[in-house]
Amino acid sequence: MSHETHKHHHEHVHDCGCGCQGNQTNPFEELKPVLDHYADIPGSLITILQKAQELYGFLSVELMRHIALETHTSIAKVYGVATFYTQFRFEPVGKYLIMLCQGTACHVNGSKLVEEAVMDYLEIKEGETTVDGLFTLNNVACLGCCSLSPVMMINDDTYGQLTKDKVTNILAELKEAASTEANVADAIAQEVTA
């Protein structure tokens, strides 16, 4: 075996699929306790994917590849399971993930008008994230809160019986809260560096 061939072979030894290329620590170290607990438990792939998304915000290809390796599962199976369920995301999302229900009850009660209000106020379309990284808008088939229609969830909070004005007020409050948090963080950082 020539030196060149050997070198080429050596480069692939560290191709673990997690993106580390063998020259840094595991970028998914926070997921290790989850994998240690669930990796060998049959039927736990969905739970692992849920925990991974909670930790990292979305499921990147590198993260799914890492999960496949650690659970001795094919990347095709991991990707297949992840894409089957609408709860999983494959792109980064904003600080506030808006899930706007478009189910029958919400549609009949004005969810399209609510969607227009969100898009107008935030200047984004469905599936997009605002330039400042604060908000992502996703339409969903049903949130199971039909009696509150039209309804949306923002992260873990549910907002029902929405109108255009109500939606605009909710988004304005969240925007203001995020701005206040950022100002406080800046002030603390300046004090630390002073």
C-alpha positions in Angstrom: 0.0 0.0 0.0 1.5 3.3 -1.0 1.9 6.2 1.5 -0.7 8.3 -0.5 -3.3 5.5 -0.3 -2.6 4.9 3.3 -3.0 8.6 4.1 -6.4 8.6 2.2 -7.5 5.6 4.2 -6.5 7.3 7.5 -8.6 10.3 6.7 -11.7 8.2 6.5 -11.1 6.4 9.8 -12.3 9.5 11.6 -15.4 10.0 9.4 -17.8 9.2 12.2 -20.6 11.3 10.7 -20.9 13.7 13.6 -18.9 16.4 11.8 -15.9 16.3 14.2 -13.5 14.9 11.6 -11.6 13.3 14.5 -10.1 16.6 15.6 -12.5 17.8 18.3 -14.7 16.6 21.0 -18.2 15.2 20.2 -20.3 18.2 19.1 -23.4 16.4 20.4 -22.0 15.8 23.9 -25.3 17.0 25.5 -27.1 14.1 23.9 -24.8 11.5 25.5 -27.0 10.9 28.6 -30.0 10.4 26.4 -28.2 8.0 24.1 -26.7 6.1 27.1 -30.2 5.6 28.5 -32.2 4.9 25.3 -29.8 3.6 22.6 -30.4 0.0 23.3 -34.1 0.1 24.2 -36.2 -1.1 21.2 -38.7 1.4 20.0 -37.0 4.4 21.6 -36.0 6.2 18.4 -38.8 8.8 18.5 -38.0 9.6 22.1 -34.3 10.1 21.2 -35.3 12.4 18.3 -37.6 14.4 20.5 -34.9 14.9 23.2 -32.3 15.8 20.5 -34.7 18.4 19.0 -35.3 19.8 22.5 -31.5 20.2 23.0 -30.5 21.5 19.6 -33.7 23.1 18.3 -33.8 21.1 15.1 -32.5 17.8 13.6 -29.5 18.4 11.3 -28.3 15.7 9.0 -25.1 15.5 11.1 -27.2 15.0 14.3 -29.4 12.3 12.7 -26.3 10.6 11.4 -24.8 10.6 14.9 -28.0 9.2 16.4 -28.0 6.4 13.7 -24.4 5.5 14.6 -25.0 5.5 18.3 -28.2 3.5 18.1 -26.8 1.0 15.5 -29.6 2.1 13.1 -29.4 3.0 9.5 -29.5 6.7 8.6 -32.3 5.9 6.3 -34.4 4.6 9.1 -33.7 7.6 11.4 -34.4 10.0 8.5 -37.6 8.1 7.6 -38.9 8.2 11.1 -38.0 11.9 11.5 -39.7 13.0 8.3 -42.8 10.9 9.0 -43.8 13.0 12.0 -44.6 16.7 11.6 -43.2 17.5 15.1 -39.7 17.3 13.8 -37.8 20.2 12.2 -34.8 20.1 9.9 -33.9 23.8 9.9 -33.1 26.2 12.7 -36.1 28.1 14.0 -36.6 31.4 15.7 -36.7 32.0 19.5 -40.4 32.0 19.1 -41.9 29.1 17.0 -45.4 30.0 15.9 -47.5 27.0 15.1 -50.7 28.2 13.5 -53.5 25.7 13.3 -55.2 25.3 9.9 -57.6 22.6 10.9 -61.2 22.6 9.9 -62.6 24.5 13.0 -59.8 27.1 12.8 -60.2 27.5 9.1 -63.9 28.1 9.4 -63.3 30.6 12.2 -60.7 32.7 10.4 -57.3 31.1 10.6 -56.4 32.5 7.2 -57.0 36.1 8.5 -54.8 35.3 11.5 -52.1 34.0 9.2 -52.3 37.2 7.1 -51.9 39.3 10.3 -48.8 37.3 11.4 -47.3 37.5 7.9 -48.0 41.3 7.6 -46.7 42.1 11.1 -43.5 39.9 10.9 -43.0 40.4 7.2 -42.4 36.6 6.6 -44.3 33.8 4.9 -45.2 30.4 6.2 -42.1 28.4 6.9 -39.8 31.4 7.1 -37.9 33.0 10.0 -37.7 36.7 10.6 -34.4 38.5 9.8 -33.7 39.1 13.5 -34.1 35.3 14.2 -37.0 35.9 16.7 -40.0 34.3 15.0 -40.7 31.3 12.7 -44.1 30.7 11.3 -45.3 27.1 10.7 -48.8 26.1 9.7 -50.0 22.8 11.3 -52.9 20.5 10.4 -54.4 20.5 13.9 -53.4 21.5 17.4 -56.3 19.6 19.1 -57.7 22.8 20.6 -60.8 23.1 18.3 -62.9 24.8 21.0 -60.4 27.7 21.1 -60.4 28.2 17.3 -58.7 29.9 15.7 -55.7 28.9 17.7 -51.9 29.0 17.6 -49.1 27.9 19.9 -46.0 29.9 20.4 -43.4 27.6 21.9 -45.3 26.0 24.8 -48.0 28.7 25.1 -51.5 28.3 23.5 -53.4 31.4 22.3 -57.1 30.9 21.3 -60.0 32.8 19.9 -57.6 34.9 17.9 -58.3 38.0 15.9 -56.0 40.1 13.8 -55.6 42.7 16.6 -55.1 40.0 19.2 -52.3 38.4 17.2 -50.6 41.7 16.5 -50.7 42.5 20.3 -49.3 39.1 21.2 -46.4 39.4 18.7 -45.7 43.0 19.8 -45.4 41.9 23.5 -43.1 39.0 22.6 -40.9 41.3 20.5 -40.7 43.8 23.4 -39.9 41.1 25.9 -37.1 39.8 23.6 -35.7 43.4 23.2 -35.7 43.9 27.0 -33.9 40.6 27.5 -31.3 41.6 24.9 -30.8 45.0 26.6 -30.3 43.4 30.0 -27.9 40.9 28.6 -25.9 43.7 26.9 -25.8 45.7 30.2 -24.5 42.6 32.1 -21.9 42.0 29.5 -20.7 45.6 29.6 -20.4 45.4 33.4 -18.4 42.2 33.3 -15.9 43.6 30.7 -15.6 47.0 32.4 
